[in-house]
Amino acid sequence: MKKAPVEVVLVLVTDGVLDHPWAVSTLALPAGVSLLDLNLPKLREKLLASGQVKTANLTLSLPDTLAVTISERSPVARLTAAIPGVGLQELLVARDGVVFKGVDFDPAMIETLPWLEGFTLSRQRGEFLPIPGMEAVAELLAKAKLEAEERYRTWEVVSLARLSSDGELEVRTQIGTRIIFGTRDDYFRQLSRLDLVLDREAQIHPEKIPQVINLTFGLQVPVTYATSASAQLERAPGPVPQFHPSPLATPSSVSPYVPIKLKREL
């Protein structure tokens, strides 16, 4: 009498959010397949295809167990891309620049992620190529969330437009202020200076919203304001002014370039 085939039992171990139903659906093992007939390299390719899975190991344990151990990428930012045949789709970006759709993440967490702009999203053989420079972006976002979480929550967009040319990242807040960080300086120091500058400017110009705060000059932090009251409320991004310290700068448009005096080195 022929024995009935042993059904494969799938066991999933992960450090992220993907669950057992996702693994079952992704691997799509044929009904009645023998454990020894499984093509482990091809199954591993299926797990890695989405981009959310960074590494995957599959092991067999007779008579019926397929153990799958994966490590997952965590998103640090998000973007919107036009996908042929699909249209606009929201995608996530990991620290290593890998772009992926994202499955099983808490929607509330995703809503806290800033949007990316100022780069070209390239594709090869139908797959998105990693975005260069994301390590610098992820480092800034991680330190901001740790050091100044309340301010981080107001960050709406991060631009990579001048990252490769000038080593700068531009953050746009929910109220339209653009903050320029230098990737060659310590982020913790820049975040500390940002706090001091915002406190100072709130005392000097309580009725105004800063348009641009440039943290790339060290202790000298230029702060630019819109030239009209109506422009103060504009949130649409525009060209970033080029800062050239000059005695001709008027107090109505640019705050004086006065070094910030700190009690400790930042």
C-alpha positions as CSV (number, residue, x, y, z in Angstrom):
1,M,0.0,0.0,0.0
2,K,1.4,3.4,-1.1
3,K,2.0,5.8,1.8
4,A,0.4,9.2,1.6
5,P,2.9,12.1,1.0
6,V,4.2,13.8,4.1
7,E,3.0,17.4,4.2
8,V,5.8,19.9,4.6
9,V,5.6,21.9,7.8
10,L,6.9,25.5,7.4
11,V,8.5,27.2,10.4
12,L,9.4,30.9,10.2
13,V,11.8,32.8,12.3
14,T,12.2,36.5,11.7
15,D,13.6,39.7,13.3
16,G,10.9,41.8,11.6
17,V,7.2,42.0,10.9
18,L,6.6,39.4,8.2
19,D,4.3,36.5,9.4
20,H,3.8,32.9,8.7
21,P,0.9,33.4,6.1
22,W,3.2,35.7,4.1
23,A,5.9,33.0,4.1
24,V,3.4,30.3,3.0
25,S,2.1,32.6,0.2
26,T,5.5,33.7,-1.0
27,L,7.0,30.2,-1.1
28,A,3.8,28.6,-2.6
29,L,5.0,25.0,-2.1
30,P,3.2,22.5,-4.4
31,A,0.7,20.3,-2.6
32,G,2.1,17.0,-1.7
33,V,5.7,18.0,-2.5
34,S,8.4,15.9,-0.8
35,L,10.7,17.7,1.6
36,L,13.7,16.3,-0.3
37,D,12.3,17.6,-3.7
38,L,12.4,21.2,-2.6
39,N,14.8,23.5,-4.5
40,L,16.2,25.6,-1.7
41,P,18.1,28.1,-3.8
42,K,14.9,29.0,-5.8
43,L,12.9,29.2,-2.6
44,R,15.4,31.6,-1.2
45,E,15.2,33.8,-4.3
46,K,11.4,34.0,-3.8
47,L,12.0,35.3,-0.2
48,L,14.5,37.9,-1.3
49,A,12.6,39.1,-4.3
50,S,10.4,41.7,-2.5
51,G,13.4,43.6,-1.1
52,Q,12.0,43.6,2.4
53,V,13.9,40.4,3.2
54,K,17.7,41.1,3.5
55,T,18.9,37.6,4.2
56,A,17.2,34.2,4.2
57,N,18.4,30.8,5.3
58,L,16.4,27.6,4.7
59,T,17.1,24.3,6.3
60,L,15.5,20.9,6.1
61,S,14.6,18.8,9.2
62,L,13.4,15.3,8.4
63,P,10.8,14.0,8.1
64,D,8.7,17.1,7.4
65,T,10.0,20.5,8.5
66,L,11.3,23.4,6.4
67,A,12.8,26.0,8.7
68,V,13.0,29.5,7.3
69,T,15.1,32.2,9.1
70,I,15.0,35.7,7.7
71,S,16.3,39.1,8.6
72,E,14.3,42.1,7.4
73,R,15.0,45.6,6.3
74,S,13.3,48.4,8.2
75,P,12.1,51.5,6.4
76,V,13.7,54.9,7.2
77,A,11.8,56.9,4.6
78,R,9.2,56.7,1.8
79,L,8.6,57.8,-1.7
80,T,6.0,57.7,-4.5
81,A,7.0,56.2,-7.8
82,A,5.1,55.7,-11.1
83,I,5.1,52.0,-11.9
84,P,4.2,50.9,-15.4
85,G,0.8,49.2,-15.4
86,V,0.1,50.1,-11.8
87,G,0.4,53.9,-11.6
88,L,1.6,55.8,-8.6
89,Q,2.6,53.7,-5.7
90,E,4.0,54.4,-2.3
91,L,7.2,52.6,-1.6
92,L,9.6,52.4,1.3
93,V,13.4,52.9,1.5
94,A,15.8,51.1,3.8
95,R,19.1,52.3,5.3
96,D,21.0,50.6,2.5
97,G,19.0,52.4,-0.2
98,V,16.9,49.4,-1.2
99,V,13.4,50.3,-2.3
100,F,10.5,47.9,-1.5
101,K,6.8,47.9,-1.2
102,G,6.5,46.9,2.4
103,V,4.3,44.3,4.0
104,D,2.8,44.0,7.5
105,F,4.2,47.3,8.8
106,D,2.1,49.4,11.2
107,P,0.5,52.1,9.1
108,A,0.9,54.5,12.0
109,M,4.6,54.0,12.0
110,I,4.8,54.5,8.2
111,E,3.0,57.8,8.5
112,T,5.9,59.1,10.7
113,L,8.4,58.5,7.9
114,P,9.6,61.5,5.9
115,W,9.3,61.6,2.1
116,L,12.3,61.6,-0.2
117,E,13.0,63.9,-3.1
118,G,15.8,65.3,-5.2
119,F,17.1,62.0,-6.7
120,T,16.5,59.8,-9.7
121,L,14.9,56.4,-9.1
122,S,16.5,54.0,-11.6
123,R,15.4,50.6,-12.7
124,Q,17.2,47.6,-14.1
125,R,15.5,44.5,-15.4
126,G,12.2,45.8,-13.9
127,E,13.8,46.2,-10.4
128,F,14.5,49.4,-8.6
129,L,18.2,50.1,-8.0
130,P,19.3,51.1,-4.5
131,I,19.2,54.9,-3.9
132,P,22.8,56.2,-3.4
133,G,23.5,58.2,-0.2
134,M,20.8,56.6,2.0
135,E,23.3,55.8,4.7
136,A,23.8,59.5,5.4
137,V,20.1,60.1,5.3
138,A,19.4,57.2,7.7
139,E,22.1,58.4,10.1
140,L,20.6,61.9,10.3
141,L,17.0,60.6,10.8
142,A,18.1,58.1,13.4
143,K,20.0,60.8,15.4
144,A,17.2,63.3,15.1
145,K,14.7,60.7,16.3
146,L,16.9,59.9,19.3
147,E,18.1,63.5,20.1
148,A,15.1,65.6,19.1
149,E,12.0,63.4,18.5
150,E,9.5,66.2,18.7
151,R,11.3,68.1,16.0
152,Y,11.8,64.9,13.9
153,R,8.0,64.4,13.9
154,T,7.6,67.7,12.0
155,W,10.1,66.7,9.3
156,E,8.0,66.1,6.1
157,V,10.6,65.9,3.3
158,V,14.3,65.1,3.0
159,S,16.0,66.2,-0.3
160,L,19.1,64.5,-1.7
161,A,19.5,67.1,-4.4
162,R,22.8,68.5,-3.1
163,L,24.1,65.4,-1.4
164,S,26.6,64.2,-4.0
165,S,27.6,67.7,-5.1
166,D,27.9,69.6,-1.8
167,G,27.5,67.0,0.9
168,E,24.3,68.5,2.1
169,L,20.9,67.2,3.1
170,E,17.9,69.5,3.1
171,V,14.9,68.8,5.5
172,R,11.6,70.5,4.9
173,T,9.3,70.8,7.9
174,Q,5.5,70.7,8.0
175,I,5.4,74.5,8.3
176,G,7.7,75.0,5.4
177,T,11.1,75.7,7.0
178,R,14.0,74.3,5.2
179,I,16.9,73.1,7.3
180,I,20.2,72.3,5.7
181,F,22.5,69.8,7.3
182,G,26.1,69.1,6.3
183,T,27.1,65.4,6.1
184,R,30.7,66.2,6.9
185,D,29.8,67.5,10.4
186,D,28.5,65.6,13.4
187,Y,24.7,65.5,13.3
188,F,24.3,65.7,17.1
189,R,26.2,69.0,17.1
190,Q,24.0,70.3,14.3
191,L,20.8,69.3,16.0
192,S,22.0,71.0,19.2
193,R,22.7,74.2,17.2
194,L,19.3,73.9,15.6
195,D,17.6,73.9,19.0
196,L,19.6,77.0,20.1
197,V,18.9,78.8,16.8
198,L,15.1,78.1,16.9
199,D,14.9,79.3,20.5
200,R,16.9,82.4,19.7
201,E,14.8,83.2,16.6
202,A,11.5,82.6,18.4
203,Q,12.6,85.4,20.8
204,I,13.8,87.8,18.1
205,H,11.1,87.2,15.6
206,P,8.1,85.6,17.4
207,E,5.8,86.5,14.6
208,K,7.8,85.0,11.8
209,I,8.5,81.5,10.5
210,P,12.2,80.9,9.3
211,Q,12.4,80.1,5.6
212,V,15.9,78.5,5.6
213,I,18.2,77.5,8.5
214,N,21.7,76.6,7.3
215,L,23.7,74.5,9.7
216,T,26.7,73.9,7.4
217,F,28.7,76.9,8.5
218,G,29.6,75.6,12.0
219,L,28.8,77.9,14.8
220,Q,27.7,80.6,12.4
221,V,24.1,79.7,11.5
222,P,22.4,81.9,8.8
223,V,18.6,82.1,9.2
224,T,16.6,83.5,6.2
225,Y,13.1,84.8,6.4
226,A,10.6,85.3,3.6
227,T,10.5,88.9,2.3
228,S,6.7,89.2,2.6
229,A,4.1,88.1,5.2
230,S,2.2,86.0,2.6
231,A,5.3,84.1,1.7
232,Q,5.8,83.2,5.3
233,L,2.9,80.7,5.0
234,E,4.0,79.2,1.7
235,R,4.9,75.5,2.0
236,A,5.8,74.8,-1.6
237,P,9.5,74.1,-2.0
238,G,11.5,76.6,-4.0
239,P,15.2,77.2,-4.9
240,V,17.4,77.4,-1.8
241,P,19.1,80.8,-1.4
242,Q,22.9,80.8,-1.7
243,F,24.3,82.1,1.5
244,H,27.2,84.5,1.2
245,P,28.1,86.2,4.5
246,S,28.1,90.0,3.7
247,P,27.7,93.2,5.6
248,L,25.1,94.1,3.0
249,A,22.7,91.5,4.4
250,T,19.7,93.3,5.8
251,P,18.1,92.3,9.2
252,S,14.7,92.1,7.5
253,S,15.7,89.2,5.3
254,V,18.7,87.5,7.1
255,S,19.5,87.2,10.7
256,P,23.0,88.4,11.6
257,Y,25.8,85.9,11.2
258,V,26.7,85.8,14.9
259,P,28.5,82.8,16.3
260,I,26.4,80.9,18.8
261,K,28.0,80.9,22.3
262,L,27.8,77.5,23.9
263,K,28.6,76.3,27.4
264,R,30.1,73.2,26.0
265,E,31.5,72.1,22.7
266,L,28.8,70.8,20.4
